[in-house]
Amino acid sequence: MLKKAIVFPFIHKTCRCLLSRPRVPGRGFAIERPRLAAFGLAARFMRDRSGAYGIMFGLMAPVFIGTLALGSETGRWYAAQEAMQGAADSAAMSAAVGINDGNTNLALQADSAASSYGFVNGSNGTTVNVNQPPLSGPNVTTPGAVEVIINQPQKLLFSSLFLKSPVVVQGRAVAVASNGIPCVIALNHSLVVAGITVQLGSAALADKCNVADNSPSPLALTVDAASSITAQKINVVGGFVDILGTVTTTQGVHTGATAAVDPFAGTTVDPSFSSLTCDPNSFYNTITKGTIAITGTVTLSPGRYCGGLNVGASGKVTLSPGTYYMDGNFPAWTGITVATGGSVTGTGVTIVLTSSGLLSNLLNVDLGGLLNGGVINLTAPSSGRYAGLVLFADPGATLAILSLRGGTQNNFVGTIYAPYSTVLYLLSSGTKTGQCTRLIADTINFDLGSASFSKCAVTDGVASAAPAQIVE
């Protein structure tokens, strides 16, 4: 009893003391006042026997519960919106890349990308809308811009006590297809010389990339009757003339364009090749002083081939990785000739057409004739002095003509680079030279056949721009 008589009066006095105003306010007490006031309020709540606080709590409970529920659901909506924005970004990028690839069903591209994030068009009220060009924003007039808007109503839980209709969460993105990478470039800067000519029923196909013509001539790009050229975009510094031909692009033909950059500018032939001994399999045999044709199955090594290579109808030649210098400074100069039935294959290979003397004006790759020929299947190296180059015509050659003709199974994987040469595609009707090819030359003539470029990624040792980018 003694303890009880002493303790309770002490607590009562202490609480009253805490709730009373100090006679002499001190600086420290002013800082503690809010805390003490809260303690006093709690103390009064615990001592209260009238039921007033219980009534107040009962009245406010729905508000507290509703606020808590709304807060938790708002967080869920924000998480859904974040995921939806990622889906919209991916869908817009996919649709923009589809533009570069020449696809016309952009909605299919976007739906496929959005569904991978769980937002399936038409499911659970989800809508995926694709607009090209965008319906609003700063990119309404931007070429190649595509807008994707994803909407999805969110199921209401506790918030249904306060909201009559579902909350609709939206994700929106706008992507722009890049200008693309040119896989056919004519470097000529003459006012009177056409950079690219498509004639005599030829068909040039560059549907996965761009075509660039740096010639300022009014006739820089000429497409004759019954001939055609296909590309994502065609940029011409000078003029464009279509003489009853067919021109197909996804982003148009643009004259007065800025000249394309030569990605291999400054590349030269290693002069030390001239000190190498001529390989015995060279077209011109320096020992017998005559020409030879390879008729058996052989594997050749990198080196110097005097007069080039001549592969007969029964010749099966495999080129080991490395650089093959076709030296034309001899009485017989063929470059590479592959007769019908013969073949030349190699991976990690660069063919360099050059000369250790003065007879380098005519650099010729002859695939066996206008109507048929052998097979050449070469892939460029990915590293080294000639990385990315599968065929390189010496820039030091003057009036050089590089002819590619014949054959129906020829494939050059990499870049054919002839910066000071005229390249003649004299191909038989319906042939496709290369499914992963890039062509860069001074001037280019497509004659009597077809040529296909860049069916795979184009690389030149320089970081390439992304195929599309998000702009909104």
DOTOR-389469 format. One record per atom (N, C-alpha, C): residue in one letter; x, y, z. Coordinates in steps of 0.05 Angstrom, whole numbers, plus 5000, padded with zeros to 4 digits. Example, Ala and Ser with C-alpha at 12.3 -4.5 7.8 and 13.67 -1.06 7.14 Angstrom:
REM DOTOR-389469
A526448865156/A524649105156/A526449345156/S525749555142/S527349795143/S525850015157/
REM end
This chain:
REM DOTOR-389469
M501749765000/M500050005000/M501750255000/L503950235014/L505750465015/L506750544988/K507550334973/K508650384947/K506550504929/K504050394930/K501850504913/K501250784920/A501150854947/A500551124955/A502651324946/I505051224944/I507251414936/I507451434906/V507151214891/V507751214862/V505551364846/F502951314851/F500851434835/F500851744838/P501051844863/P501152134865/P503552254850/F505752094850/F508152194835/F507552214805/I506252004794/I505652004765/I503752234759/H501652264776/H499752474771/H501052754771/K502752794791/K504053054793/K505953094769/T507252874762/T509252894740/T507852964714/C505452834708/C503952894683/C503053174683/R501953264706/R501053544708/R503353734703/C505653654714/C507953824710/C508753844681/L508653614667/L509453614639/L507553774622/L504953784630/L502953924614/L502754214622/S503954294644/S503754574652/S505754744638/R505255004636/R507055184623/R509255254643/P511755244634/P513955314653/P513855614661/R514555664686/R514455934696/R516656104682/V518955974679/V521256124667/V522055964642/P520856024618/P521555874594/P524555884588/G525655654585/G528455644577/G528755564548/R531055604538/R531555544509/R531155244504/G532255084522/G532054794518/G529154694520/F527554814538/F524854724542/F523154794517/A523655014504/A522255084480/A522654884458/I524954764457/I525554564437/I523954304442/E523654244468/E522353994476/E519254014477/R518154264475/R515354314479/R513554144461/P514054124434/P512353964417/P512253664426/R514553564434/R514653284442/R513053244468/L513353434486/L511853404511/L508853434507/A508153614489/A505353654483/A504153394472/A505553264454/A504653014443/A504352804464/F506352804483/F506252604505/F503752664523/G503252924527/G500852994543/G498352914530/L498152944503/L495752864489/L495252564491/A497352414488/A497152124491/A496252054520/A497352194539/A496652134567/A493652194572/R492652414562/R489852474565/R488052274551/F488952174527/F487451974512/F487251714529/M489451644542/M489451394558/M487651424583/R487451664594/R485851704619/R482951754613/D482351824587/D479651904580/D477751674583/R475451714597/R473451514601/R470751584589/S470651814574/S468151904564/S467351784537/G469251664522/G468651534497/G468851724473/A469551974478/A469652174456/A471852094435/Y474152014445/Y476251934426/Y475451684410/G474151504422/G473251274407/G471351334385/I469551524390/I467651614369/I469151744347/M471051924354/M472652064333/M474251864317/F475351664330/F476951464315/F475151304296/G472751234306/G470951084289/G470051244264/L469651504269/L468851674246/L471151704226/M473551724235/M475851774218/M477051524206/A476251284217/A477451034207/A477150994177/P474751034165/P474551004136/P476451184120/V476851424131/V478651604117/V481551504118/F482251404143/F484951304146/F485351054128/I483450874128/I483650624112/I483650694082/G481850874074/G481750954046/G484351084036/T485451254053/T487951384046/T490251184043/L490350994062/L492350784060/L491950614035/A489450544029/A488950374006/A489550523980/L488750773979/L489350933955/L492250973951/G493751013973/G496651043970/G497950793960/S497150563970/S498350313961/S497650253931/E495150313923/E494350273896/E495750463877/T496150713886/T497550903870/T500350813863/G501650693883/G504350573878/G504150353857/R502050193858/R501749973838/R501250093810/W499750313809/W499250443783/W501850563771/Y503450683789/Y506050783779/Y507850563769/A507850333783/A509450113773/A508550013746/A505850003743/A504749913717/A505450113695/Q505350373702/Q506050573682/Q508950563673/E510650503692/E513550473686/E514050243667/A512650013673/A512949783655/A511749843628/M509549993628/M508250053602/M509950243586/Q511350423599/Q513050603584/Q515350453571/G516450263585/G518550093573/G517449943549/A514949853551/A513749713528/A513349903505/A512450143510/A512050343489/A514650413476/D516750453491/D519450513480/D520350283461/S520050043470/S520949813454/S519249783429/A516549833432/A514849813409/A515350023388/A515950273397/A516550493379/A519150433364/M521150333379/M523750273366/M523350053345/S521849853352/S521349633333/S519949723308/A517949903312/A516550003288/A518350183271/A520050343284/A521850513269/A523950353253/V524950143266/V526849963252/V525349833228/G522749763232/G521249653211/G521049843187/I520950103192/I520950293170/I523450273154/N525750253168/N528350223154/N528449963138/D527049753148/D527049493134/D525049483112/G523449693109/G521549703087/G518849563095/N518449513121/N515949383129/N513649593129/T511349513120/T509049693119/T507149643142/N507149403154/N505349343176/N506749413202/L506849673209/L508249763233/L506649683258/A504049653256/A502449573279/A503249293288/L503849113269/L504648843276/L507348853290/Q509149023281/Q511749053294/Q511449143323/A509749353327/A509349463353/A507949263372/D505849133362/D504348943378/D506148723388/S507948623371/S509648403378/S511548493401/A512648733399/A514448833419/A513048883446/A510649003444/A509049063469/A508248803483/S507448603468/S506548353480/S508748213495/S511248253488/S513448133502/S513748253530/Y512448483535/Y512448613561/Y509848543577/G508148393564/G505648313577/G503248493570/F503648673551/F501448853543/F500548763515/V498548593515/V497548483490/V495148643480/N495348743456/N493248913444/N490648753444/G488448873457/G485848753457/G485448573481/S487448523498/S487148353521/S487048523546/N485048473564/N484648613589/N484348913584/G483048983562/G482549263556/G484949413546/T487149273540/T489649403530/T489349483501/T490249723495/T490349813467/T493149903461/V494049833437/V496649913427/V496150053400/N496550323400/N496050483377/N498650583365/V498850553338/V501250633324/V500550853304/N502051073305/N501451303288/N504051373273/Q503951383247/Q506251463232/Q505351643208/P505751913211/P507352043232/P505752083258/P507152173279/P505752213305/P503452413302/L501452373320/L499152553319/L499652813334/S501652813352/S502253053367/S505253063374/G506053293385/G508853323393/G510553453372/P513153493379/P514953633361/P515853483336/N515153223335/N516153063312/N513952983293/V511853143292/V509553093273/V510553083244/T512453263238/T513453283210/T516153153207/T517153013227/T519852893225/T519652633208/P521252623186/P521252383169/P522152133185/G520651913182/G521351673195/G520551653224/A518951853234/A518151843262/A515651673265/V515451513286/V513151343291/V512451363320/E509851383326/E508851423354/E507351173362/V507851083387/V506450853398/V505250943425/I502550893428/I501150963452/I499850703463/I500450633488/I499250403501/I497550493524/N495050403525/N493250453546/N492250193559/Q491850203585/Q490749973599/Q489350063624/P486749983628/P485250053652/P486249873675/Q486449993699/Q487349853723/Q485049763740/K485049523750/K482949423768/K483049573794/L480649663804/L480549813829/L480149613852/L481449663874/L481149513899/L479749683920/F481149763941/F479949943961/F479150213949/S480650293928/S480050553917/S477250563903/S476050333900/S473350333888/S471250463906/L472050503932/L470250643950/L470050943943/F472151033928/F472251323923/F472051383893/L472751183876/L472851233847/L470651073833/K469251203815/K467051073801/K467950913777/S470250983764/S471150843740/S474150773743/P475050573728/P477850493731/P479750713722/V482150703734/V484250883726/V485650773701/V485950933680/V487250843655/V490150943655/V491950753654/V494850823654/V495850823625/Q497551023618/Q498451053591/Q501451063589/G502550943568/G505350973561/G505551073532/R507151273527/R507451383500/R510351423493/A511051353468/A513851393459/A513851453429/V515751613421/V516251673393/V519051603386/A519451443366/A522151373357/A522451463328/V524951513321/V525551603293/V527551413281/A526951313258/A528851143244/A531351303236/S533651183240/S536151333233/S536351363203/N538251533195/N538651573167/N539751323153/G540651133169/G541650893157/G544550913148/I545650683141/I548450673132/I548450623102/P549950793087/P550150743058/P551750493052/C550650313036/C552250083028/C553150092999/V552150302985/V553150352958/V553850652957/I556450712952/I557350992952/I559051042927/A558251242912/A559851332889/A561351582898/L563951582898/L565651792909/L566352022890/N565651982864/N566552172844/N565452452849/H567252662845/H566452942850/H566453102825/S566252982802/S566353122776/S563653242770/L563653472757/L561153602749/L560053482724/V561553322709/V560653222684/V560452922683/V561152782705/V561152492705/V558952392724/A557352212715/A555252092732/A556551912752/G555551922777/G556651752797/G555651462795/I552951432792/I551651172790/I549851172765/T550250962749/T548550922725/T547350642726/V544750622723/V543350362723/V542050352695/Q542950152679/Q542050152651/Q541949862640/L540849842616/L540749582602/L539349372617/G537149442630/G535549242644/G536649152671/S538449302682/S539749222707/S537849272731/A538449142753/A536949182778/A538949192801/A539049422815/A540849452838/A539049452863/L539649262881/L537949222905/L539649292930/A538749502944/A539949572969/A537749642990/D535949452993/D533549493009/D533949513039/K536349433048/K536949443077/K538749673084/C539349853065/C541150063071/C540650293051/N542450493051/N542250733034/N544150713011/V543550882991/V545350922968/V546151212968/A548751272965/A549751542965/A551351592940/D550751822927/D552151902903/D553352182907/N555952192909/N557352452915/N557852622891/S557052532867/S557552692843/S555752942843/P556853182838/P555153422836/P553953462808/S554453272790/S553353292763/S550353292763/P549053442744/P546153432741/P545253152734/L546952982723/L546352712716/L547652512736/A548052592760/A549552432779/A548452152782/L545752132785/L544551872786/L542651842762/T543151642746/T541451602722/T540351322721/V537751302719/V536451042717/V534951022691/D535950842673/D534850822646/D532350642646/A531050642623/A528650482619/A529150192624/A527150062636/A527149772642/A529249702663/S530449902676/S532349862697/S531149952724/S532349862746/S531149932772/S533249952793/I532650102814/I534350122838/I532550142862/T533249982883/T531649972907/T533450032931/A532450212949/A534050282973/A532250392994/Q533250403018/Q531750543039/Q531650843033/K533950953026/K534051243019/K536251272999/I535951462980/I538051532961/I538751822964/N541251872971/N542252152974/N544052212951/V543452432937/V545052512913/V545852802917/V548452852914/V549453122916/V548553282892/G548553162869/G547753302844/G544853252838/G544353172812/G541653132803/G540952842798/F538352792795/F537352522791/F535652512766/V536252322748/V534752302723/V533552022722/D530952002719/D529651742716/D528351732688/I529651572671/I528751552643/I527051292641/L524551312651/L522651092649/L523650842665/G525350892684/G526250672701/G524550652726/T525250472744/T523750432769/T525550492793/V524650672810/V526150742834/V524350692858/T525250522876/T523650452900/T525150512925/T524050682942/T525350752968/T523150772989/T524050743014/T522250783037/T522451073048/Q524651203042/Q525051473052/Q525751673030/G525351603006/G525551792984/G528251832972/V528351982949/V530752062936/V531252352942/H533552412953/H534152692962/H536552802946/T535953002929/T538053132914/T539153372931/G541553462923/G542753682938/G543653592966/A544053332970/A544753232996/A547753283002/T548453253027/T551253273035/T552753023026/A555153053017/A556752823007/A557252623030/A557052373023/A557552163042/A560452143049/V561152073073/V563852043082/V564951773073/D567451773063/D568751523055/D569851393081/P568751173090/P569651053116/P572450933115/F573450883090/F576150763088/F578150963076/A577451223077/A579351423066/A582051403079/G584151413063/G586851403074/G587951123074/T586350923068/T587450643067/T589250613042/T591550503046/T593550473025/T594450183024/V595750113002/V596849852998/V599549843011/D600049633026/D602649593039/D604849563017/P606649753014/P608649742993/P610549502995/S610749383018/S612649163021/S611848913006/F609448902995/F608548662981/F610348602957/S611548812945/S613148782920/S615748622926/S616448602951/S618948452958/S618348152961/L615848082961/L615147802964/L615647642938/T616347392941/T616647212918/T614047142906/C613847132880/C611347062867/C610646772873/D608146722881/D607246452887/D607246282862/P608046032864/P608145852840/P605445822827/N603245872841/N600645842829/N599646092816/S601346292814/S600646542800/S599846492771/F598146662761/F597346642733/F599846652715/Y601646832721/Y604146842705/Y606346722722/N607346492712/N609446342727/N612146462718/T613446582738/T616046712731/T618246512726/I617746252733/I619846052728/I619645952699/T617145882691/T616845772664/T616445992644/K616046242653/K615546472636/K612946432619/G611046302631/G608546262617/G606146282636/T603746252625/T601346272642/T600345992649/I599145972672/I598045722681/I595245752692/A593745532691/A591045532703/A590945312724/I589745372746/I589445182767/I587144992761/T587744742759/T585644542751/T585044342773/G586544332794/G586044142815/G584944272840/T584844122862/T583944222887/T586344312903/V586544562909/V588944672923/V588044862945/T589844892964/T589445092985/T591845282983/L591245542979/L593345742975/L593745903001/S596146013002/S596946183025/S597046473017/P596746653036/P597046943030/P599747003017/G599747203000/G602347272988/G601847432962/R603947422945/R603947572920/R603447382896/Y601447452880/Y600647282857/Y601047452832/C603247382818/C604047542795/C602047492772/G600747702763/G598847682742/G596047592752/G595847522777/G593247452789/G592947152791/L590347062789/L589746782791/L587946702767/N588446472756/N586746362735/N585846082743/V583346052749/V582245802759/V580645672736/G581445422729/G580145282708/G577445162716/A576145022697/A573544912702/A573544702724/S575744562727/S575844362748/S577444452773/G578044712774/G579644812796/G577944872820/K578844782843/K577444832869/K579544952888/V579445222891/V581445362905/V580345462932/T581845402954/T581145502980/T583345692989/L582545932996/L584546143005/L584646143035/S587046103046/S587346123075/S587146413083/P586346473109/P586046743118/P588546913113/G588147153104/G590347333099/G589947513075/T592047643066/T591947833044/T593247723019/Y591847742997/Y592747632971/Y593147872952/Y595647922945/Y596348142927/Y596448042898/M594548132882/M594448072854/M596148282839/D598648212833/D600548402822/D600348392791/G599548622780/G599148632751/G601448722734/N603848742745/N606148842730/N607548612715/F606048472699/F607248252684/F605948242656/P607048092638/P605948072610/P603047982611/A602347812629/A599547712631/A598247812657/W596047942654/W594648062678/W591748002676/T590747832695/T588047752694/T586447832719/G587747892741/G586347942766/G585547682778/I583047612774/I582047342781/I580147252759/T580647022748/T578846902728/T578046632738/V575346582739/V574346322748/V572546212726/A573346002714/A571745882692/A569345742703/T567345682686/T564945542694/T565745272705/G564745212729/G565444962743/G567644992763/G569145212762/G571245262782/G570245422805/S571745442826/S570945602849/S573345702865/V572845922878/V574846042897/V573346112922/T574146002945/T572846062970/T574946142991/G574146293011/G575946373032/G574646543053/T575446523078/T574346683100/T576646833113/G576147093119/G578347253130/G580347333109/V579247383085/V580947423062/V580547703050/T582747833042/T582648083027/T584148043001/I582748102978/I584148092952/I584848382946/V587548432942/V588448692935/V589348702906/L588048862890/L588848892862/L590749132860/T593149072852/T595249272852/T597249212831/S599449362831/S601649312812/S604249422824/S606349272820/S608949362830/S610349522808/G608949562785/G610149722764/G608249922752/L608149942726/L606550152713/L604050042700/L603649782699/L601449662684/L599049622703/S598249832717/S596049792736/S593549942727/N593450032702/N591150182693/N588650012690/L588949762685/L586649582681/L586649372703/L584949402723/L584749212744/L582049062740/N582148802736/N579848662728/N579348412744/V576848382755/V576048132767/V574048022748/D574747802735/D573047682714/D572047422724/L569347412727/L568147162737/L567246972716/G568346992692/G568046772673/G566246832649/G565247072646/G563747132622/G561047252629/L559647342608/L557147482612/L554847292620/L554747052611/L552446882615/L552846672637/N555346602642/N555846402663/N558646442673/G559346282693/G562046302704/G562346142729/G564646152741/G565146002765/G564046152789/V564846052813/V563746152838/V566046282854/I565646522863/I567446652882/I565846702908/N566846602930/N565446632956/N567546712976/L567746972982/L569847073000/L568647243022/T569947223046/T569147383069/T571447543079/A570947793084/A573147983093/A574047913121/P576547993128/P577447963155/P576148173174/S576148113199/S574948303219/S576948473233/S579548423228/S581648573241/S584048603222/G585948773230/G588248803213/G588149043195/R590149073178/R590449303160/R588049343142/Y586949123133/Y584749133113/Y582149023125/A581649073151/A579248983164/A576749083149/G574948903144/G572448973130/G572548983100/L575048963089/L575348983059/L575648693048/V573948623030/V574148363017/V575548392990/L575248632977/L576548682952/L577448972952/F580049022947/F581149292949/F582749352925/A581749552909/A583249642885/A585049872893/D587649842887/D589650032895/D588950312887/P588850502907/P588150782901/P590250912882/G592650792881/G594750902863/G594350842834/A592450662828/A591950592800/A590450822786/T591150872760/T589851082745/T588150952723/L585851072718/L583950972697/L583250682702/A583150612727/A582650322733/A579750252728/I579350012718/I576649902713/I576449632727/L574549612745/L574149362759/L571649242749/S571749012736/S569448882724/S568648632741/L566148612747/L565048382760/L562848272743/R563048022734/R561147922715/R560747622717/G558347532709/G557747252707/G557347122734/G556446872734/G556146722759/G553446772772/T552446562785/T549846592799/T550146532829/Q552546462838/Q552846392866/Q555146552879/N555746772868/N558046932878/N557247092902/N558947102921/N558347242946/N560847372957/F560847642960/F562947792972/F561947892999/V562847783021/V561947873048/V563948073058/G563148323057/G564948543064/G564648763044/T566648933043/T566649173026/T568449143002/I567249192979/I568849222954/I569549512952/Y572149572954/Y573049852957/Y574949922934/A573950092916/A575550182893/A575250482891/P576650632908/P576150922910/P576751082885/Y578550982868/Y579251132843/Y578650962818/S576950772821/S576350592799/S573450622790/T572950552765/T570250512755/T569550222758/V567350162772/V566449882776/V564249832757/L564549612741/L562549532722/L561349272731/Y558749282737/Y557249032743/Y556048922717/L557548742704/L556648622679/L555648342686/L553348332698/L552348082709/L550147962691/S550047702690/S547947572675/S545247612689/S543147602673/S540447662683/S539647492707/G538747632728/G537647482751/G539747412772/T542247462768/T544247392788/T544247592811/K545147502833/K545447662857/K548347642867/T549747862864/T552547862872/T552647952901/G552947762919/G553347822947/G550747852962/Q550547732985/Q548247763003/Q549047923028/C551448013028/C552448163051/C554648343042/T554048503021/T556148643007/T555848943009/R558049083009/R558149373008/R559949452985/L559149662970/L560749752947/L561350042949/I563950112948/I564750392949/I566750422926/A566150602907/A567850632884/A567650922874/D569450992855/D569351262844/D566751292828/T566251122808/T563751112793/T562850822791/I560150792788/I559050522788/I557050502765/N557350292749/N555550232727/N554249962731/F551649952732/F550149702732/F549149642704/D550149422693/D549449352665/D548749062662/L546649002648/L545948732639/L545548532662/G544348612684/G543948412705/G543048542731/S543648392753/S542748482779/S544948472799/A544748632820/A546648642841/A545248692867/S545948542888/S544648572914/S546748642935/F545948822953/F547848932973/F546648923001/S548448883020/S547848913049/S545348763058/K545348503056/K543348333067/K543948273096/C546148373106/C546848333134/C547948593145/A548848603170/A549948843182/A552348943167/V552449203162/V554749333148/V556649433169/T559149363167/T561149463186/T563549573171/D564849763183/D567149883170/D569349953190/G569149833214/G571149893234/G570450143250/V568250283243/V567450523257/V564750463269/A564350563294/A561750513308/A559550633291/S557550473286/S555350553269/S552950653287/A551450833276/A549150933291/A547050723295/A545550743316/A543350553321/A541250583299/P539850363292/P537950383271/P535550563276/A535050623303/A532950803310/A533550913338/Q532251133345/Q532651253371/Q530051373382/I529751363409/I527451483421/I527851783423/V525851943414/V526052233414/V523952363432/E521952213439/E519852303458/E519152073477/
REM end
